Amino acid sequence: GPERKPVELTEQQMEWGIGVVQKRQQRVDETSILEAIQAQFSRTVDDPELDKAQRSAVHWDDPMRDFVGSSAEAGGEAGEGGAGGKSHKLGKKERKEQEKALIEKTILARRTYRGSFQPNRFGIRPGHRWDGVDRSNGFEKDLFQSRSANAERRQETFADSIAHM
């Protein structure tokens, strides 16, 4: 058959054989090795530099990576680690609102009962398969009545205390 010639790769081809992110990570690893060589020999549990490095590491499987910290704090560049970058630029209030909206969206995505129902102390809507029959022992109803009676009594005593001034 045809003879194969050994393929010689040029410097540029060798460079393109590795990804950009991998190359960046390789540079970071090299600098951390040089720093480790120059650092003290023993590291204790309460080493502040080690603690900072471990805390700032952004992992792809971290469920809170989109909500907590920023890419500048994490020591990485924007978009690194698959986090996106846009979610890190949000302030605390915006992130909290975004998280709340996400939770509400997942709750609303579940099928729920369409008819009327007695409220419960947890604010949970009945599921879509509920037949509408209240099979409770009346505890929730009594609880709501006692709460409203207590609130009404507090309001009356407050009004009386102000009237006597």
C-alpha positions in Angstrom: 0.0 0.0 0.0 0.9 3.7 0.0 3.7 4.6 2.4 2.9 7.2 5.1 5.3 9.9 5.7 5.8 11.1 9.3 3.9 14.4 9.8 6.0 17.2 11.2 3.9 19.8 13.1 5.0 23.4 13.0 5.1 25.5 16.1 1.8 27.2 15.2 0.0 23.9 14.6 1.2 22.7 18.0 -0.1 25.8 19.6 -3.6 25.3 18.0 -3.7 21.7 19.2 -4.7 23.0 22.7 -7.7 25.1 23.6 -7.4 28.8 24.6 -8.9 28.2 28.0 -6.6 25.2 28.6 -3.6 27.3 27.5 -4.7 30.1 30.0 -5.1 27.4 32.7 -1.6 26.1 31.9 -0.1 29.6 32.4 -1.9 30.0 35.7 -0.7 26.6 36.8 2.9 27.5 35.9 2.7 30.7 37.9 1.2 28.9 40.8 4.0 26.3 40.7 6.6 29.1 40.7 4.8 30.8 43.6 4.7 27.5 45.5 8.5 27.0 45.0 9.1 30.4 46.5 6.6 30.0 49.3 7.3 28.5 52.7 7.6 24.8 52.9 4.8 23.9 55.3 1.3 25.1 55.0 -1.1 25.0 57.9 -4.9 24.7 57.9 -5.3 28.3 58.6 -3.1 29.6 55.8 -4.8 32.7 54.5 -3.5 32.4 50.9 -4.6 28.8 50.6 -8.0 29.6 52.1 -8.5 32.6 49.7 -7.5 30.5 46.7 -9.9 27.7 47.6 -12.8 30.0 48.3 -12.3 32.0 45.1 -12.2 28.9 42.8 -15.3 28.8 40.6 -16.5 25.3 39.8 -18.7 24.4 36.9 -21.0 22.2 39.1 -21.5 24.8 41.8 -25.2 25.5 42.1 -24.7 28.9 43.6 -22.1 30.2 41.1 -24.6 32.4 39.4 -26.0 33.9 42.6 -23.0 34.4 44.8 -19.8 36.5 44.2 -18.5 38.2 41.1 -16.0 37.1 38.5 -13.6 39.7 39.8 -13.8 38.3 43.3 -13.5 34.8 42.0 -10.2 35.6 40.3 -11.4 34.5 36.9 -12.2 36.4 33.8 -15.8 37.1 32.7 -17.4 34.1 31.1 -14.9 31.6 32.6 -16.2 28.5 34.1 -19.4 28.6 32.0 -21.1 31.0 34.4 -22.0 33.4 31.7 -20.7 36.7 33.1 -23.9 38.7 32.9 -25.3 37.2 36.1 -22.1 38.2 38.0 -22.6 41.9 37.1 -25.9 42.1 39.0 -26.1 43.7 42.4 -27.3 41.9 45.5 -30.8 43.2 45.1 -31.1 42.2 41.5 -29.7 38.7 42.2 -32.2 38.3 45.0 -35.1 39.3 42.7 -33.8 37.0 39.9 -33.6 34.1 42.4 -37.1 34.9 43.7 -38.5 35.1 40.1 -36.8 31.7 39.3 -38.4 30.1 42.3 -41.9 31.5 41.5 -41.5 30.4 37.9 -40.8 26.8 39.0 -43.7 26.9 41.5 -46.1 28.2 38.8 -44.8 25.6 36.3 -46.4 22.8 38.5 -50.0 22.0 37.9 -52.3 23.2 40.7 -55.9 22.9 41.6 -58.1 25.5 39.7 -61.1 25.8 42.1 -61.4 27.5 45.4 -59.8 26.0 48.5 -59.4 26.8 52.2 -56.1 28.6 52.9 -53.5 26.8 55.0 -50.8 28.2 57.3 -48.0 27.4 54.8 -49.7 29.0 51.8 -49.5 25.8 49.7 -52.0 25.4 46.9 -53.5 21.9 46.5 -52.3 19.7 43.7 -54.2 19.3 40.4 -55.5 15.9 41.4 -57.3 17.1 44.6 -61.0 16.4 44.4 -62.1 19.5 46.4 -63.2 17.6 49.5 -61.8 19.0 52.8 -60.8 16.0 54.9 -59.1 18.0 57.7 -60.0 17.9 61.4 -60.6 21.7 61.3 -57.3 22.6 62.9 -56.3 25.1 60.2 -59.7 26.8 60.3 -59.5 27.2 64.1 -56.0 28.4 63.8 -56.9 31.2 61.3 -59.9 32.2 63.4 -57.8 32.4 66.6 -55.1 34.4 64.7 -57.7 36.9 63.3 -59.4 37.2 66.8 -56.0 37.9 68.4 -55.2 40.5 65.8 -58.6 42.1 66.2 -58.2 42.1 70.0 -54.7 43.7 69.8 -56.1 46.4 67.5 -59.0 47.2 69.9 -56.6 47.4 72.9 -54.3 49.7 70.9 -57.2 51.9 69.9 -58.4 52.0 73.6 -54.9 52.9 74.8 -54.7 55.8 72.4 -58.3 57.0 73.2 -57.4 57.3 76.9 -54.4 59.6 76.4 
